Amino acid sequence: MQIAVKALESKKGIDIRVIRISDVTTIAEYIVFVSGGSDTQVRALTDETEYQLGEQGVKAHHIEGKASGWTLLDYPGVIINVMTEKSREFYDLERLWSDGEEIKVD
């Protein structure tokens, strides 16, 4: 999860939020939300995250929506949502995970 956050920070991800969801569900330990200012930045954030995790030998189980304003990266123990600011505001997924514990991102 820390490698993913560093990758998102390196590409200037907006409002990175990490929520521990392991006490709420069994689908993952953490869920990460980050915004990009445009579709191009969403792709850059996604590509950098894939690259950095791949360098560590971590491969995604599944990637969905790569051509849209919202990409979901499903990694072992971590689900990463990379969204345009407009999509993030519209779907408001953080509200759905409000029972989880927010982890401070340094």
C-alpha positions in Angstrom: 0.0 0.0 0.0 2.8 2.4 0.8 4.4 1.9 -2.6 1.1 2.7 -4.3 0.7 5.9 -2.2 4.3 7.0 -3.1 3.6 6.3 -6.8 0.4 8.4 -6.6 2.2 11.2 -4.8 5.0 11.2 -7.4 2.4 12.0 -10.1 0.7 14.7 -8.0 -2.4 12.7 -7.1 -5.0 15.0 -5.5 -6.5 14.2 -2.1 -5.1 10.7 -1.5 -7.2 8.9 1.1 -6.4 5.4 2.5 -9.1 3.6 4.5 -8.5 0.3 6.4 -11.5 -1.8 5.5 -10.4 -5.2 6.9 -12.7 -4.9 9.9 -15.7 -4.1 7.6 -15.2 -6.6 4.7 -13.1 -9.4 3.5 -12.5 -8.1 0.0 -9.3 -6.2 0.9 -7.4 -4.8 3.8 -7.3 -1.2 2.4 -9.1 0.9 -0.2 -7.3 3.9 -1.7 -9.0 6.9 -3.3 -7.1 9.5 -5.4 -8.2 12.2 -7.9 -6.6 13.4 -11.0 -7.3 16.8 -12.6 -8.0 15.2 -16.0 -8.3 11.9 -17.8 -4.7 12.3 -18.8 -3.6 12.6 -15.2 -5.8 9.6 -14.2 -3.9 7.5 -16.8 -0.6 8.8 -15.6 -1.5 8.0 -11.9 -2.7 4.5 -13.0 0.4 3.8 -15.2 2.8 4.9 -12.5 1.1 2.8 -9.8 1.2 -0.3 -12.0 4.8 0.4 -12.9 6.0 0.9 -9.3 4.1 -2.1 -7.9 5.3 -4.2 -10.9 8.9 -3.3 -10.1 8.3 -4.9 -6.6 6.8 -8.0 -8.2 3.2 -7.1 -7.3 0.7 -7.7 -10.1 -2.9 -6.6 -10.2 -5.6 -9.2 -10.0 -7.8 -7.0 -12.2 -7.8 -3.6 -13.7 -11.1 -2.0 -14.9 -12.0 1.2 -16.6 -8.6 2.3 -17.9 -10.1 4.3 -20.7 -12.6 6.2 -18.6 -12.4 8.8 -15.9 -12.3 6.1 -13.2 -9.8 3.3 -13.1 -10.0 0.6 -10.5 -6.9 -1.3 -9.7 -7.4 -4.5 -7.7 -4.2 -5.7 -6.0 -3.7 -8.3 -3.3 -5.1 -6.6 -0.1 -5.5 -3.2 -1.7 -8.1 -1.7 -4.0 -7.1 1.6 -5.6 -9.7 4.0 -7.2 -8.1 6.6 -9.5 -10.8 9.0 -10.5 -11.3 12.4 -12.0 -12.4 14.9 -9.5 -15.8 15.1 -11.1 -16.3 11.3 -11.0 -15.1 11.1 -7.4 -17.5 13.8 -6.3 -20.4 12.2 -8.2 -19.9 8.6 -6.9 -18.8 9.6 -3.4 -17.4 6.1 -2.7 -15.7 7.2 0.5 -19.1 7.6 2.1 -19.7 3.9 1.5 -16.6 3.0 3.4 -17.1 5.4 6.3 -17.2 2.5 8.8 -13.5 1.9 7.9 -10.5 3.5 9.7 -8.9 6.3 7.7 -5.1 6.0 7.7 -3.1 9.2 7.7 -1.0 9.7 4.5 2.2 11.5 5.1 
